[in-house]
Amino acid sequence: MILCSDDSLYTGITTDLQRRFAQHKNKKGARYFYGREPLKIVFTECANDRSSASKREYEIKHYSRIKKLALID
């Protein structure tokens, strides 16, 4: 999860965390970052394969902000 300049939390999946974060910083990643800046990575989790990572991403994206913040803590 990435904390953004507008205090929102972005959730996504990748095989290379630092590369993907750099892409977001350089506006070559998700459209979500058009108009907001990625500040820092606040939560990571490892998955065994892309399928399980996608399922977990979907689950986290549907969490409330309060639940996401609890996950970060």
N, C-alpha and C positions, 0 to 999 in steps of 0.2 A: 504494500500500500504506500502511496506517495502523498505527502501533505503538500497542498497547493497554496499559492499566494492568496487565494480567496478563502482560505481555511477549509476548503473541501478536501475529501479523501478520494484518491483515484485507485482503483483496483484493476490489476491486469496480470497476465502471465508472460513468462519469457524463459529462455534457456540461458540467457546471459544478462544478469541484472544490471551490471555497470554499463554495458553497451546500450541497453534499452533506456536506462535513465538518461544517458548522454543524448540519445535520439530525441527523447522528450524535451530535454533542455534546448536542443537545437531546432525544435519545431519540425522534426522529421518523424515523429511518432504519432500518437493518437490525436485526432482532431480535438479531443477534450482539452488539450493544452493550448488551443488557439484562444488567446484572450486571458489565459491564466498561466502562471509560471510554476513548474514543479520545484519545490523547495528542498525536500529531503525524503529519503526512504524511511518510513516509520515502522514497517512490519513486513516480514518475509516468512515464507513457509516453503518447504520442499515437498515435491510430489514424486511418486514413482514413475508416472508417465503423463503425457499430454492430456489424455482423457480425464484422469483423476484431477489434474490441475484445473482443467476447464470446469469440471463439476464444482470444485471448491471455489473457484472464482465466481461462478454463478451464485453460489450460496452466500458468499461474503457480500457481493454486490446488492443482495436483497436484505442485508442486515440494516437495522436502523443506525443512525449516527452514534447513538449511545452504545450500542452493541459493538460497533467497529472500534470505538475508543476503548472499550473494555478489553477487546482483543489485543489492541496495541499495548495496553498496560500489562 
